[in-house]
Amino acid sequence: SDRQNDYSAADFNFTDIGLENGKTYTVTVTGYVDSDVTVPTDAQVVLSTVDSYTWLSNVNFVAGEAFTLTKEFTVDTSADSKLRVQSNGEGATV
C-alpha cells in the first residue's frame, strides 16, 4: 500500500527461490487489485529481472480483478540475480 514509485516492488533472489543458472523456468505470479483502488489509464503490473531491467511479462491493472503474469525464461546469473514484481510508471500508485 501507499506506493509512490514504479520500482517500489517485491524482489525475489534467484538463490532464495531455488532458481539455478542456465536452467529454464516458467514463472507465474498471481495478484489482486482491491476494488476501491483508483487505477490510472495504462497502468500495468510488470514481471522483470532486476539487474538488466528486462520486462518479462506485463498486463493491465484492473480494480477489483486478479492478474496473472507468466513467462518462461532462462536464468543468466551473469546478467541478473533477482526477479521483480513492480508496475510501469503509470501504475506507480497502484
N, CA and C of each residue as an Amber inpcrd file, in Angstrom:
protein
   282
   0.8430000  -1.1940000   0.0000000   0.0000000   0.0000000   0.0000000
   0.8800000   1.2480000   0.0000000   0.2770000   2.3600000  -0.3310000
   0.9680000   3.6520000  -0.3380000   2.1770000   3.6940000  -1.2690000
   2.0820000   3.0000000  -2.3980000   3.1720000   3.0350000  -3.3750000
   3.2470000   4.4140000  -4.0130000   4.4480000   4.8680000  -4.3020000
   4.6630000   6.1510000  -4.9710000   5.5600000   6.0270000  -6.1940000
   6.2930000   4.9280000  -6.3150000   7.2640000   4.7480000  -7.3910000
   7.0160000   3.4300000  -8.1150000   7.2570000   3.4100000  -9.4140000
   7.0750000   2.1670000 -10.1600000   8.0310000   1.0830000  -9.6840000
   9.1830000   1.4600000  -9.1650000  10.1730000   0.4900000  -8.6990000
   9.9570000   0.0670000  -7.2460000   8.9450000   0.6090000  -6.5740000
   8.5740000   0.0830000  -5.2530000   7.9750000  -1.2930000  -5.5160000
   8.7120000  -2.3290000  -5.1540000   8.4130000  -3.6410000  -5.7080000
   8.7360000  -4.7600000  -4.7370000   8.3860000  -5.9560000  -5.1700000
   8.7740000  -7.1700000  -4.4480000   9.8660000  -7.8580000  -5.2640000
  11.0320000  -8.0600000  -4.6420000  12.1570000  -8.7200000  -5.2950000
  12.3110000 -10.1380000  -4.7640000  12.7010000 -11.0390000  -5.6580000
  12.8980000 -12.4450000  -5.3150000  14.2650000 -12.8850000  -5.8210000
  15.2090000 -13.0880000  -4.8900000  16.5470000 -13.5520000  -5.2630000
  16.4690000 -14.9300000  -5.8920000  17.1740000 -15.1130000  -6.9980000
  17.1910000 -16.4230000  -7.6580000  17.5580000 -17.5250000  -6.6640000
  18.5910000 -17.3000000  -5.8640000  19.0380000 -18.3460000  -4.9370000
  17.9960000 -18.6510000  -3.8620000  17.2820000 -17.6240000  -3.4090000
  16.2640000 -17.8160000  -2.3640000  15.0780000 -18.6420000  -2.8480000
  14.7660000 -18.5640000  -4.1410000  13.6130000 -19.2940000  -4.6710000
  14.0360000 -20.5230000  -5.4820000  15.3240000 -20.8850000  -5.3840000
  15.7980000 -22.1370000  -5.9510000  16.0590000 -22.1330000  -7.4440000
  16.2060000 -20.9550000  -8.0630000  16.4850000 -20.9030000  -9.4980000
  17.9860000 -21.0460000  -9.7440000  18.3460000 -21.9010000 -10.6980000
  19.7490000 -22.2040000 -10.9590000  20.1870000 -21.6440000 -12.3030000
  21.4230000 -21.1620000 -12.3460000  21.9980000 -20.5920000 -13.5550000
  21.9300000 -21.5750000 -14.7210000  21.5050000 -21.0840000 -15.8820000
  21.4550000 -21.8870000 -17.0900000  20.2000000 -22.7210000 -17.2610000
  19.3770000 -22.8130000 -16.2470000  18.1470000 -23.5980000 -16.3450000
  16.9800000 -22.7090000 -16.7560000  16.0210000 -23.3250000 -17.4310000
  14.8400000 -22.6090000 -17.9230000  13.6560000 -22.9250000 -17.0210000
  12.9140000 -21.8740000 -16.6720000  11.7700000 -21.9910000 -15.7800000
  10.5840000 -21.2400000 -16.3650000   9.3960000 -21.6460000 -15.9700000
   8.2000000 -20.8570000 -16.2260000   7.8000000 -20.2320000 -14.9030000
   7.7480000 -18.9080000 -14.8890000   7.4020000 -18.1630000 -13.6860000
   5.9740000 -17.6540000 -13.8300000   5.1680000 -17.8460000 -12.8000000
   3.7940000 -17.3460000 -12.7850000   3.5670000 -16.5850000 -11.4850000
   3.0610000 -15.3730000 -11.6230000   2.7400000 -14.5260000 -10.4840000
   1.2660000 -14.1610000 -10.5930000   0.5230000 -14.3770000  -9.5180000
  -0.8880000 -14.0030000  -9.4800000  -1.0810000 -13.0060000  -8.3450000
  -1.8360000 -11.9660000  -8.6300000  -2.1110000 -10.9440000  -7.6200000
  -3.5200000 -10.4130000  -7.7860000  -3.8530000  -9.4440000  -6.9850000
  -5.2100000  -8.8880000  -6.9910000  -5.1410000  -7.3990000  -6.6940000
  -5.9690000  -6.6210000  -7.3710000  -6.0880000  -5.1910000  -7.1100000
  -7.4110000  -4.9660000  -6.3850000  -7.3670000  -4.3480000  -5.2160000
  -8.5910000  -4.0790000  -4.4520000  -9.5770000  -3.2720000  -5.2790000
 -10.8450000  -3.5030000  -5.0330000 -11.8970000  -2.8580000  -5.8190000
 -11.9910000  -1.3490000  -5.5770000 -11.4850000  -0.8760000  -4.4470000
 -11.5660000   0.5600000  -4.1590000 -10.3340000   1.3470000  -4.6050000
  -9.4190000   0.7030000  -5.3320000  -8.2060000   1.3560000  -5.8080000
  -8.5020000   2.1080000  -7.1110000  -8.0030000   3.3180000  -7.2070000
  -8.0980000   4.0800000  -8.4500000  -6.9350000   3.6480000  -9.3430000
  -7.2690000   3.1050000 -10.5050000  -6.2490000   2.6130000 -11.4260000
  -6.1190000   3.6020000 -12.5830000  -4.9650000   4.2480000 -12.7180000
  -4.7650000   5.1850000 -13.8220000  -4.8090000   4.4770000 -15.1900000
  -5.1370000   5.2200000 -16.2120000  -5.1330000   4.7000000 -17.5770000
  -3.7450000   4.1590000 -17.9060000  -3.7040000   3.0090000 -18.5430000
  -2.4670000   2.3480000 -18.9940000  -1.5960000   1.8190000 -17.8540000
  -2.1140000   1.7440000 -16.6310000  -1.3490000   1.2090000 -15.5040000
  -1.2120000  -0.3010000 -15.6500000   0.0230000  -0.8000000 -15.5050000
   0.2920000  -2.2240000 -15.6500000   1.1550000  -2.7480000 -14.5150000
   0.9910000  -4.0380000 -14.2500000   1.8780000  -4.7700000 -13.3640000
   2.9150000  -5.4410000 -14.2570000   4.1510000  -5.5360000 -13.7470000
   5.2750000  -5.9890000 -14.5610000   6.0990000  -7.0330000 -13.8040000
   6.4500000  -8.1090000 -14.4890000   7.4420000  -9.0720000 -14.0110000
   8.7240000  -8.7680000 -14.7690000   9.7930000  -8.5080000 -14.0290000
  11.0500000  -8.1520000 -14.6860000  12.2300000  -8.7900000 -13.9740000
  13.3900000  -8.6920000 -14.6270000  14.6410000  -9.0250000 -13.9690000
  15.2160000  -7.7220000 -13.4330000  15.9070000  -7.7930000 -12.3060000
  16.3210000  -6.5780000 -11.6110000  17.5430000  -5.9180000 -12.2310000
  18.5870000  -6.6460000 -12.4680000  19.8530000  -6.0300000 -12.8770000
  19.8540000  -5.5590000 -14.3310000  19.2680000  -6.3400000 -15.2230000
  19.2390000  -5.9480000 -16.6460000  17.9670000  -5.1870000 -17.0030000
  17.0500000  -5.0800000 -16.0410000  15.8010000  -4.3400000 -16.2390000
  15.0050000  -4.8470000 -17.4500000  14.9970000  -6.1550000 -17.6280000
  14.2670000  -6.7610000 -18.7390000  12.8440000  -7.0730000 -18.2990000
  11.8600000  -6.5400000 -19.0240000  10.4630000  -6.8630000 -18.7500000
  10.1670000  -8.2170000 -19.3580000   9.7140000  -9.1460000 -18.5290000
   9.3880000 -10.4970000 -18.9820000   7.9050000 -10.6430000 -19.3080000
   7.0520000  -9.9670000 -18.5480000   5.6070000 -10.0570000 -18.7470000
   4.9540000  -8.8210000 -18.1380000   3.9180000  -8.3170000 -18.7700000
   3.1780000  -7.1890000 -18.2060000   1.7220000  -7.2810000 -18.6580000
   0.8220000  -6.9130000 -17.7370000  -0.6190000  -6.8960000 -18.0100000
  -1.2290000  -5.6820000 -17.3170000  -2.4020000  -5.2850000 -17.7640000
  -3.0910000  -4.1330000 -17.1830000  -3.5940000  -4.4260000 -15.7840000
  -3.4840000  -3.4260000 -14.9050000  -4.1650000  -3.4600000 -13.6200000
  -5.6410000  -3.1620000 -13.8600000  -6.5280000  -3.8830000 -13.1760000
  -7.9590000  -3.6020000 -13.2180000  -8.4730000  -3.6780000 -11.7840000
  -9.0750000  -2.5930000 -11.3190000  -9.6000000  -2.5630000  -9.9460000
 -10.6210000  -3.6680000  -9.7530000 -10.4800000  -4.4080000  -8.6520000
 -11.4180000  -5.4730000  -8.3160000 -11.1760000  -6.7730000  -9.0470000
 -10.0360000  -6.8850000  -9.7410000  -9.7620000  -8.1110000 -10.5050000
  -8.3640000  -8.6520000 -10.2150000  -8.2430000  -9.9500000 -10.4090000
  -6.9500000 -10.6160000 -10.2900000  -6.1510000 -10.4120000 -11.5720000
  -4.8390000 -10.5510000 -11.4490000  -3.9660000 -10.5290000 -12.6250000
  -3.0180000 -11.7150000 -12.5480000  -2.5400000 -12.1500000 -13.7110000
  -1.5540000 -13.2220000 -13.7760000  -0.4680000 -12.8390000 -14.7590000
   0.7660000 -12.9310000 -14.3050000   1.9360000 -12.7270000 -15.1490000
   2.5940000 -14.0930000 -15.3320000   2.9180000 -14.4580000 -16.5750000
   3.5700000 -15.7380000 -16.8300000   4.6440000 -15.5570000 -17.8920000
   5.7920000 -16.1660000 -17.6560000   6.8710000 -16.0890000 -18.6450000
   7.8500000 -17.2360000 -18.4380000   8.2540000 -17.8570000 -19.5300000
   9.3520000 -18.8200000 -19.4960000  10.6380000 -18.0370000 -19.7470000
  11.6490000 -18.2940000 -18.9230000  12.9320000 -17.6360000 -19.1390000
  14.0560000 -18.5140000 -18.6220000  15.2560000 -18.2320000 -19.1310000
  16.4500000 -18.9660000 -18.7270000  17.2720000 -18.0770000 -17.8080000
  17.6290000 -18.5930000 -16.6450000  18.3970000 -17.8510000 -15.6620000
  19.8180000 -17.6220000 -16.1880000  20.2520000 -16.3770000 -16.1230000
  21.6150000 -15.9980000 -16.5000000  22.1680000 -15.1310000 -15.3780000
  22.9180000 -15.7550000 -14.4760000  23.4010000 -15.0280000 -13.3020000
  24.5160000 -14.0370000 -13.6360000  25.0250000 -14.0740000 -14.8630000
  25.9890000 -13.0430000 -15.2540000  25.2820000 -11.7280000 -15.5640000
  23.9660000 -11.7830000 -15.7830000  23.1930000 -10.5880000 -16.1190000
  22.2220000 -10.1770000 -15.0060000  21.7310000 -11.1390000 -14.2340000
  20.6890000 -10.8520000 -13.2440000  20.8250000 -11.7340000 -12.0210000
  20.2420000 -11.2540000 -10.9010000  20.2580000 -12.0370000  -9.6690000
  18.8780000 -12.1570000  -9.0280000  17.8910000 -11.4240000  -9.5780000
  16.5730000 -11.3860000  -8.9510000  15.4790000 -11.2170000  -9.9930000
  14.2810000 -11.6530000  -9.6020000  13.0540000 -11.3050000 -10.3090000
  12.3610000 -10.2170000  -9.5110000  11.6120000  -9.3580000 -10.2010000
  10.9040000  -8.2660000  -9.5370000   9.4740000  -8.1910000 -10.0440000
   8.5430000  -7.9560000  -9.1240000   7.1570000  -7.6670000  -9.4840000
   6.9460000  -6.2040000  -9.1270000   6.6620000  -5.3930000 -10.1370000
   6.5160000  -3.9580000  -9.9560000   5.4010000  -3.4410000 -10.8520000
   5.3860000  -2.1660000 -11.1160000   4.4340000  -1.5950000 -12.0600000
   5.1980000  -0.8050000 -13.1110000   4.4820000  -0.4000000 -14.1440000
   5.0380000   0.5820000 -15.0510000   4.8560000   1.9570000 -14.3990000
   5.3320000   3.0060000 -15.0540000   5.2350000   4.3510000 -14.4820000
   3.8080000   4.7900000 -14.2030000   2.8950000   4.4540000 -15.1060000
   1.5050000   4.8410000 -14.9340000   0.8730000   4.1630000 -13.7270000
   1.3670000   2.9930000 -13.3500000   0.8070000   2.2300000 -12.2340000
   1.5250000   2.4280000 -10.9200000   2.3530000   3.4500000 -10.8160000
   3.1810000   3.6400000  -9.6160000   2.3910000   3.7320000  -8.3200000
   1.1640000   4.1990000  -8.3720000   0.3880000   4.3690000  -7.1390000
  -0.5650000   3.2070000  -6.8610000  -0.5580000   2.2000000  -7.7400000
  -1.4600000   1.0580000  -7.5500000  -0.8290000   0.0690000  -6.5930000
